[in-house]
Amino acid sequence: MGIHRSPHEDKLQALAAGQAAVLEALAQMQVSTLERSKLDEGTYRLVRLAALVATDADSVSYRAHLGGPGGPAIPAAKVLATFVAIAPVVGSARVLSAASELARAGLLAAEPGQPLTEAE
């Protein structure tokens, strides 16, 4: 007797496995959000960073929403300033978790004061 799963469970399973069709649907949600927000790119990325921290996102989400190799860098000083600004709202545990997830995602610069980029 096979296990019967709903279409939603199948989609979640596909998402967890990183299947392209599901990831493509998620990517479509991102199309033109920068332009529609009417924010400059730097502010937009910091707002996204704050949202990721607030939701206690995993490293894969940081990579997906803040970019990977070749994408624009967020200066480490701006990341720290954002953490200082949001810590009273989200709490220190979320900020510390975010720093850890950024490191796991390979998005922390090796040198203090350098841009936040994908580690080599």
C-alpha positions in Angstrom: 0.0 0.0 0.0 1.5 3.3 -1.1 1.4 6.5 0.9 -1.0 9.0 -0.6 0.1 12.6 -0.5 -1.8 15.7 -1.4 -0.6 17.9 -4.3 0.5 20.4 -1.7 2.6 17.8 0.1 4.2 16.9 -3.2 5.0 20.5 -3.9 6.6 21.0 -0.5 8.6 17.8 -1.0 9.8 19.1 -4.3 10.7 22.5 -2.8 12.7 20.8 0.0 14.5 18.7 -2.7 15.3 21.9 -4.6 13.5 20.9 -7.8 13.6 23.6 -10.4 9.9 24.1 -11.2 9.1 24.9 -7.6 12.1 27.2 -7.2 11.1 28.9 -10.4 7.7 29.6 -9.1 9.3 31.2 -6.0 11.6 33.2 -8.2 8.7 34.6 -10.1 7.4 36.1 -6.9 10.6 38.2 -6.8 10.3 39.7 -10.3 10.2 43.5 -10.2 9.9 43.8 -6.5 12.8 46.2 -6.3 11.2 48.4 -8.9 7.7 48.2 -7.4 9.1 49.1 -3.9 10.5 52.3 -5.3 13.5 52.0 -2.9 17.1 52.3 -4.0 18.8 49.0 -4.2 20.9 49.4 -1.1 17.9 50.2 1.1 15.9 47.4 -0.5 18.5 44.9 0.4 18.7 46.1 4.0 15.0 45.9 4.3 15.1 42.3 3.0 17.9 41.6 5.5 15.8 42.9 8.4 12.9 40.8 7.3 15.1 37.7 7.1 16.3 38.4 10.6 12.8 39.0 11.9 11.6 35.6 10.5 14.7 33.8 11.8 15.5 32.7 8.3 17.9 29.8 7.4 21.1 30.4 5.5 19.5 29.2 2.2 17.0 32.1 2.5 19.8 34.6 3.0 21.5 33.4 -0.2 18.2 33.4 -2.1 17.1 36.9 -1.0 20.4 38.7 -0.7 22.1 37.2 -3.7 24.9 34.9 -4.5 28.2 35.2 -6.4 28.6 38.3 -8.5 25.6 40.1 -6.9 25.9 43.5 -5.3 27.6 43.5 -1.9 26.2 44.9 1.3 28.9 46.7 3.3 29.5 44.9 6.6 29.1 48.3 8.4 25.5 48.6 6.9 24.7 45.0 8.1 25.9 45.8 11.6 23.9 49.1 11.6 20.8 47.3 10.5 21.3 44.7 13.3 21.6 47.6 15.8 18.5 49.2 14.5 16.3 46.0 14.6 17.7 44.3 17.7 15.3 46.1 20.1 12.4 44.9 18.0 13.4 41.4 17.1 15.7 40.6 20.0 19.4 39.7 20.4 18.8 36.0 19.8 17.5 36.7 16.3 20.4 39.0 15.5 22.9 36.5 16.7 21.2 33.7 14.8 21.2 35.9 11.7 25.0 36.5 12.0 25.5 32.8 12.2 23.2 32.1 9.2 25.0 34.8 7.1 28.3 33.0 7.9 26.8 29.6 7.0 25.5 31.1 3.7 29.0 32.3 2.9 27.9 35.9 2.9 30.2 37.3 5.5 33.4 39.1 4.4 36.7 37.7 5.9 38.1 41.2 6.6 36.4 43.6 9.0 35.0 46.6 7.2 34.8 44.8 3.8 31.6 44.4 1.9 29.3 41.5 2.8 29.9 39.2 -0.2 29.9 35.5 -0.9 33.0 34.0 0.7 35.5 32.5 -1.7 
